Amino acid sequence: MARPPSDVIAAIATAPGRGGIGVVRISGPNLSALAATLGGKVPEARVACFTRFRSADDGLIDEGLLLYFPAPNSFTGEDVIELQGHGGPVVMQLLLARCLELGARLAEPGEFTRRAFLNGKLDLAQAESVADLIEASTAAAARSAVRSLTGSFSKEVHGIVERLIDLRMLVEATLDFPDEDVDFLAEARALERIQTIASELEALLDRARQGSLLRSGLHVVLVGQPNVGKSSLLNRLAGEERAIVTDIAGTTRDALRETIQIEGIPLHITDTAGLRDTTDEVEKIGIARTWQEIERADVIVRLVDVRAGLTDADAAIDARLPAGVERITVFNKVDLAGHDAKRVDADGAVSLYLSAKAGQGIELLRAELLRVAGWHRHGEDIILARERHLIALREALACIHRALDNRHALELMAEELRLAQEAVNEITGEFTPDDLLGVIFSRFCIGK
């Protein structure tokens, strides 16, 4: 693994804009002299010191607090200084410029957290959870990120790695002593232990999939002919009047996006222009954008006016919808037709009967969207996983299954167990190449 650089970095650690307090963070080796220059004296470790921050010509920049965290007892594992001043953007830029004058360089995105990882203060899963906590769009996602930050995900990963190491030792021992009377694998019930690891990986992968939904959510696109109630449905799901609703066909000219939460899952709902043949140039542009949104959809909710039923125009829309994308057919306006809200499942195709305007059957749609997403409750043990975590878990599980298939070819079994261990270790960063680390930390905000 790469060693952390030895230079000094600095960045504004608070969000852009005005605020009551702003923070400039500095990290690097041997910062006591820099702290003395900034504060007028060597500060006491981990004690907030009132300080007047001065420029090179002794002019007053600001006054606030200086905190000094000597290595290794800091976030990055290096010496860290935090300057807390008034949260105006100009003041923060002046403080940062003073730090750069004194020999620091501007930190890259995620560089503080990267140094914490390289110095062993966090593993890679914990480091990623820092960004996940900052970016969390729901309370459920934030709680899951905090659990990962405190090491709950990493602890489970390390437990699986330890069990894989034990199994590899047993298999290697059997290979090294083939003529011994004692069958190490049978005595240690090795195959049962491999099956147990497979079950643990499957359960971990399932929880990680749920966490992936918490992170990124689901892109849901509402499509259909004009005046079938797409905008009314968006407003009902959002709980407020986000889209203009009229009886005039073609009212919606452009895609309108709204993010809602169902069971903590962010659903990105897009209302689109009604699909029909038209000579209106503006409406044509809106319809073209509708098809672009459909191409990016995770779920398509196709709306139909229940009073007209499925028409030739609906069939034409259906024929153009991309294959392989989940779709739900909603027969809307049951209140006007005198029907009850219901769910119908015929030949694997789900249809919902509801009224967006009256609110009848909306819970059916919410439940169906969660079902399509593959969501099910796990309580408070969901893992806020990234795509690379899912890939690593799937690869490890595939290796374990191949190890079981090769139970009579111990050399192959040993190799598959080794590959499984490497795949799981990638989650916490034991075997993560430097170029991947660069990609991961470049997506963090500056100052973190």
C-alpha positions as a printed Julia matrix, in Angstrom:
448×3 Matrix{Float64}:
   0.0     0.0     0.0
   1.23    3.53   -0.78
   2.72    5.64    1.99
   1.01    8.98    2.76
   2.81   12.05    1.38
   4.94   14.06    3.79
   3.86   17.57    2.75
   1.41   19.87    4.53
  -2.11   20.3     3.17
  -4.8    22.85    3.99
  -8.41   23.43    2.97
 -11.62   25.09    4.06
 -13.54   22.29    5.76
 -16.95   23.97    6.03
 -19.52   24.33    3.27
 -19.28   27.3     0.86
 -21.3    30.39    1.7
 -21.92   32.43    4.82
 -22.23   30.88    8.26
 -21.7    31.6    11.91
 -18.47   29.59   12.0
 -15.99   28.52    9.34
 -13.14   26.02    9.69
  -9.8    25.79    7.93
  -8.11   22.41    8.43
  -4.37   21.73    8.12
  -2.65   18.33    8.2
   0.96   17.25    7.9
   4.09   16.31    9.86
   5.55   18.47   12.65
   3.04   21.33   12.68
   3.86   22.72   16.15
   5.94   25.55   14.64
   3.17   26.39   12.17
   0.63   26.36   15.03
   2.87   28.75   17.0
   3.11   31.09   14.02
  -0.64   31.12   13.52
  -1.51   31.4    17.22
   1.41   33.39   18.61
   2.54   30.5    20.82
   2.73   26.72   20.83
  -0.82   25.68   21.73
  -1.72   23.02   24.27
  -2.75   19.75   22.62
  -6.49   19.27   22.11
  -7.42   22.48   23.91
  -9.36   25.25   22.15
  -7.26   28.42   22.34
  -8.65   31.9    21.64
  -6.43   33.32   18.9
  -6.1    36.44   16.76
  -5.14   35.26   13.28
  -2.7    37.7    11.67
  -1.35   38.19    8.17
   2.36   38.29    7.24
   2.47   42.06    7.91
   0.84   41.54   11.34
  -2.56   42.78   10.19
  -5.6    41.21   11.84
  -7.39   38.67    9.6
  -9.9    37.35   12.14
 -10.18   36.1    15.69
 -11.44   32.73   16.76
 -10.24   29.38   18.08
  -7.18   27.3    17.24
  -7.08   23.58   18.02
  -3.91   21.49   17.72
  -4.03   17.69   17.51
  -0.52   16.15   17.59
   0.05   12.88   15.76
  -1.03   10.14   16.0
  -4.13   11.21   17.93
  -5.88   13.02   15.1
  -8.26   12.27   12.27
  -5.48   11.83    9.7
  -2.9    10.3    12.05
  -0.65   13.33   11.33
  -0.44   16.63   13.18
  -3.69   18.48   12.53
  -4.56   22.14   13.13
  -8.09   23.52   12.92
  -8.7    27.27   12.68
 -12.25   28.21   13.63
 -13.2    31.71   12.6
 -16.2    33.68   11.46
 -17.88   31.9     8.61
 -17.7    34.52    5.88
 -16.27   33.3     2.57
 -13.76   36.18    2.33
 -12.48   35.56    5.88
 -12.07   31.85    5.17
 -10.17   32.54    1.94
  -7.85   34.96    3.78
  -7.14   32.36    6.49
  -6.51   29.69    3.87
  -4.21   32.02    1.92
  -2.21   32.64    5.11
  -1.75   28.88    5.57
  -0.56   28.55    1.97
   1.91   31.42    2.53
   3.34   29.46    5.47
   4.15   26.43    3.29
   0.95   24.39    3.03
  -0.55   23.43   -0.3
  -4.23   23.23   -1.17
  -5.65   19.79   -0.35
  -7.18   17.68   -3.09
 -10.74   16.31   -2.75
 -10.81   13.62   -0.07
  -7.13   13.99    0.76
  -7.62   14.3     4.54
  -9.63   11.08    4.62
  -7.17    9.38    2.28
  -4.34   10.18    4.68
  -6.43    8.79    7.55
  -6.78    5.57    5.54
  -3.1     5.37    4.61
  -2.09    6.0     8.24
  -4.33    3.19    9.5
  -6.87    5.43   11.25
  -9.71    4.11    9.06
 -10.07    1.19    6.7
 -11.42    1.86    3.22
 -15.02    0.96    4.04
 -14.98    3.37    6.97
 -13.36    6.08    4.84
 -16.08    5.76    2.21
 -18.73    5.99    4.92
 -17.46    9.51    5.71
 -18.52   10.64    2.23
 -21.72    8.6     2.48
 -22.65   10.33    5.74
 -22.11   13.76    4.2
 -24.13   12.86    1.1
 -26.92   10.94    2.88
 -30.29   12.05    1.5
 -32.44   10.2     4.05
 -32.32    9.58    7.8
 -32.05    5.82    7.17
 -29.01    6.35    4.92
 -27.37    8.58    7.53
 -27.87    5.98   10.29
 -26.41    3.26    8.08
 -23.4     5.44    7.21
 -22.71    6.09   10.9
 -22.75    2.36   11.63
 -20.21    1.76    8.84
 -18.07    4.66   10.09
 -17.91    3.1    13.55
 -16.71   -0.15   11.98
 -19.72   -2.49   12.09
 -19.44   -3.4     8.37
 -15.67   -3.78    8.6
 -15.98   -6.03   11.65
 -18.2    -8.44    9.71
 -15.81   -8.39    6.76
 -12.81   -9.12    9.0
 -14.72  -12.0    10.64
 -15.27  -13.63    7.25
 -11.6   -13.09    6.34
 -10.46  -14.78    9.55
 -12.66  -17.81    8.88
 -11.33  -18.0     5.32
  -7.75  -17.93    6.62
  -8.51  -20.81    9.0
  -9.98  -22.84    6.15
  -7.05  -22.13    3.89
  -4.69  -23.38    6.61
  -6.66  -26.64    6.83
  -6.63  -27.18    3.08
  -2.92  -26.34    2.82
  -2.17  -28.76    5.68
  -3.99  -31.53    3.85
  -2.02  -30.76    0.69
   1.28  -30.73    2.6
   0.66  -34.06    4.34
  -1.29  -36.21    1.85
  -0.14  -39.52    3.37
  -1.2   -38.79    6.94
  -3.88  -40.98    8.44
  -5.75  -37.97    9.78
  -8.05  -36.26    7.3
  -7.79  -32.67    8.41
 -10.77  -31.5     6.35
 -13.16  -34.17    7.61
 -12.01  -33.77   11.22
 -12.5   -30.0    11.07
 -15.82  -30.23    9.18
 -14.3   -27.97    6.54
 -17.07  -28.35    3.97
 -19.7   -27.34    6.49
 -17.63  -24.31    7.4
 -17.32  -23.32    3.74
 -21.1   -23.61    3.38
 -21.52  -21.44    6.47
 -19.28  -18.78    4.93
 -21.36  -18.95    1.75
 -24.51  -18.33    3.8
 -22.85  -15.42    5.6
 -21.79  -13.86    2.3
 -25.28  -14.27    0.85
 -26.81  -12.55    3.89
 -24.2    -9.78    3.77
 -24.78   -9.27    0.04
 -28.54   -9.05    0.58
 -28.11   -6.37    3.25
 -25.61   -4.56    1.03
 -28.1    -4.51   -1.87
 -30.64   -2.86    0.43
 -28.02   -0.33    1.45
 -27.22    0.39   -2.17
 -30.87    1.35   -2.61
 -30.56    3.71    0.37
 -27.56    5.39   -1.28
 -28.75    5.84   -4.85
 -32.49    5.24   -4.78
 -34.63    4.33   -7.76
 -35.29    6.34  -10.93
 -39.03    6.11  -11.64
 -40.49    7.64  -14.82
 -44.21    8.32  -15.29
 -45.29    7.86  -18.91
 -48.53    7.8   -20.85
 -50.79    9.75  -23.14
 -51.76   13.33  -22.28
 -54.34   13.83  -19.53
 -54.05   10.36  -17.97
 -53.02   11.86  -14.61
 -49.21   11.75  -14.54
 -48.85   15.17  -12.96
 -51.61   14.43  -10.44
 -49.81   11.24   -9.48
 -46.5    13.09   -9.03
 -48.24   15.65   -6.8
 -49.91   12.9    -4.76
 -46.62   11.03   -4.24
 -44.75   14.24   -3.4
 -47.46   15.42   -1.0
 -47.61   18.87   -2.58
 -48.56   20.64   -5.81
 -45.29   20.29   -7.71
 -46.72   19.92  -11.21
 -49.36   22.04  -12.94
 -52.55   20.06  -13.5
 -55.18   21.15  -16.04
 -57.66   19.49  -18.38
 -55.72   20.84  -21.36
 -53.78   18.13  -23.15
 -50.06   18.82  -23.39
 -49.85   20.97  -20.24
 -46.61   19.25  -19.19
 -43.95   20.22  -21.73
 -40.75   19.21  -19.96
 -39.58   16.59  -17.48
 -40.29   17.53  -13.87
 -38.31   15.68  -11.19
 -39.13   15.17   -7.54
 -37.42   12.99   -4.94
 -39.6    11.31   -2.34
 -38.94    8.74    0.37
 -40.71    5.45    0.92
 -39.41    3.41    3.88
 -36.29    5.58    3.76
 -35.62    4.7     0.09
 -35.15    7.79   -2.12
 -37.32    7.53   -5.23
 -36.51    9.98   -7.99
 -39.87   10.46   -9.72
 -39.93   12.09  -13.16
 -43.16   13.44  -14.65
 -42.94   13.63  -18.44
 -44.75   15.15  -21.37
 -47.71   13.15  -22.65
 -46.82   10.88  -25.56
 -48.81   11.59  -28.7
 -48.45   12.8   -32.28
 -48.32   16.58  -32.32
 -47.41   19.5   -34.58
 -46.5    21.76  -31.66
 -42.73   22.26  -31.84
 -42.31   22.87  -28.09
 -44.36   19.79  -27.24
 -42.27   17.73  -29.68
 -39.13   18.7   -27.75
 -40.81   17.68  -24.5
 -41.81   14.3   -25.97
 -38.24   13.71  -27.19
 -37.0    14.38  -23.67
 -39.59   11.96  -22.34
 -38.02    9.15  -24.37
 -34.57   10.16  -23.08
 -35.85    9.85  -19.49
 -37.39    6.47  -20.3
 -34.03    5.15  -21.47
 -32.51    5.98  -18.04
 -35.4     4.6   -15.97
 -35.13    1.84  -13.38
 -38.92    1.55  -13.28
 -41.54    2.75  -15.77
 -44.99    3.58  -14.41
 -47.29    3.6   -17.44
 -50.54    5.46  -16.77
 -53.81    4.71  -18.54
 -57.23    6.34  -18.11
 -59.32    3.47  -16.72
 -62.42    4.79  -18.51
 -60.82    4.39  -21.93
 -58.84    1.25  -21.11
 -55.84    0.16  -23.17
 -56.08    1.82  -26.59
 -54.08    1.43  -29.78
 -52.07    4.51  -28.74
 -51.19    2.82  -25.43
 -50.14   -0.31  -27.32
 -47.88    1.82  -29.54
 -46.25    3.38  -26.45
 -45.82   -0.05  -24.88
 -44.11   -1.38  -28.0
 -41.48    1.36  -27.8
 -40.66    0.94  -24.11
 -37.2    -0.61  -23.55
 -37.1    -4.32  -22.82
 -35.72   -5.44  -19.49
 -36.91   -2.4   -17.55
 -39.48   -3.07  -14.85
 -42.86   -1.56  -15.64
 -46.08   -1.07  -13.71
 -49.35   -0.29  -15.47
 -51.55    2.12  -13.52
 -55.21    2.43  -14.46
 -55.96    5.86  -13.09
 -59.2     7.75  -12.28
 -61.08    4.85  -10.7
 -63.05    7.44   -8.7
 -64.61    8.72  -11.94
 -65.34    5.22  -13.2
 -66.86    3.96   -9.97
 -64.21    1.23   -9.48
 -62.35    0.18   -6.35
 -58.6     0.42   -5.93
 -56.92   -2.95   -6.43
 -53.82   -4.8    -7.56
 -54.0    -7.32  -10.41
 -51.17   -9.72  -11.26
 -51.73  -11.54  -14.55
 -49.01  -13.49  -16.38
 -46.31  -11.72  -14.4
 -47.55   -8.25  -15.4
 -48.74   -6.06  -12.53
 -51.61   -3.59  -12.95
 -52.8    -1.19  -10.28
 -56.2     0.49  -10.2
 -56.15    3.79   -8.32
 -57.08    7.45   -8.28
 -54.2     9.91   -8.13
 -56.55   12.85   -7.57
 -58.6    11.22   -4.8
 -55.69    9.33   -3.25
 -57.32    5.91   -3.59
 -54.83    3.05   -3.96
 -51.69    5.19   -3.6
 -50.37    2.83   -0.92
 -50.63    0.01   -3.47
 -48.28    1.91   -5.76
 -45.83    2.69   -2.95
 -45.73   -0.98   -1.96
 -45.27   -2.05   -5.59
 -42.36    0.33   -6.11
 -40.62   -1.12   -3.04
 -41.28   -4.65   -4.31
 -39.8    -3.84   -7.72
 -36.77   -2.3    -6.01
 -36.25   -5.56   -4.11
 -36.63   -3.78   -0.78
 -37.4    -5.61    2.42
 -36.89   -4.56    6.0
 -33.66   -5.48    7.76
 -34.1    -3.33   10.82
 -31.0    -1.35   11.75
 -28.35   -3.59   10.18
 -28.47   -2.42    6.57
 -25.06   -1.79    4.99
 -24.76    1.43    2.98
 -22.89   -0.35    0.2
 -21.25    0.99   -2.9
 -21.14   -0.78   -6.23
 -17.56   -1.93   -5.65
 -18.65   -3.58   -2.37
 -21.39   -5.49   -4.21
 -18.93   -6.59   -6.9
 -16.44   -7.82   -4.27
 -19.11   -9.73   -2.33
 -20.47  -11.36   -5.51
 -16.95  -12.37   -6.57
 -16.18  -13.81   -3.13
 -19.43  -15.77   -3.13
 -18.72  -17.15   -6.62
 -15.26  -18.26   -5.45
 -16.77  -20.04   -2.42
 -19.23  -21.88   -4.63
 -16.39  -22.94   -6.94
 -14.42  -24.12   -3.91
 -17.32  -26.39   -2.95
 -17.53  -27.68   -6.51
 -13.82  -28.55   -6.35
 -13.99  -30.39   -3.02
 -12.21  -33.37   -4.61
  -9.46  -31.24   -6.19
  -7.79  -29.64   -3.2
  -5.35  -27.51   -5.21
  -8.29  -25.82   -6.97
 -10.2   -25.49   -3.71
  -7.21  -23.81   -2.08
  -6.92  -21.34   -4.96
 -10.63  -20.44   -4.86
 -10.44  -19.83   -1.1
  -7.44  -17.55   -1.68
  -9.31  -15.6    -4.35
 -12.36  -15.33   -2.08
 -10.19  -13.86    0.67
  -8.66  -11.32   -1.7
 -12.11  -10.28   -2.96
 -13.41   -9.7     0.57
 -10.22   -7.87    1.56
 -10.8    -5.36   -1.25
 -13.77   -3.99    0.7
 -11.61   -2.74    3.55
  -8.67   -1.87    1.33
  -6.18   -4.61    2.18
  -5.56   -5.31   -1.53
  -6.73   -2.12   -3.24
  -4.57   -0.72   -6.08
  -3.47    2.92   -5.84
  -5.32    3.93   -9.02
  -8.62    2.75   -7.5
  -7.86    4.7    -4.33
  -7.4     7.8    -6.46
 -10.81    7.36   -8.03
 -12.53    6.68   -4.69
 -11.13    9.68   -2.82
 -11.43   12.09   -5.77
 -15.21   11.92   -5.31
 -15.01   13.35   -1.77
 -15.5    17.04   -1.11
 -12.47   19.27   -0.5
 -11.7    19.57    3.21
 -12.63   15.91    3.89
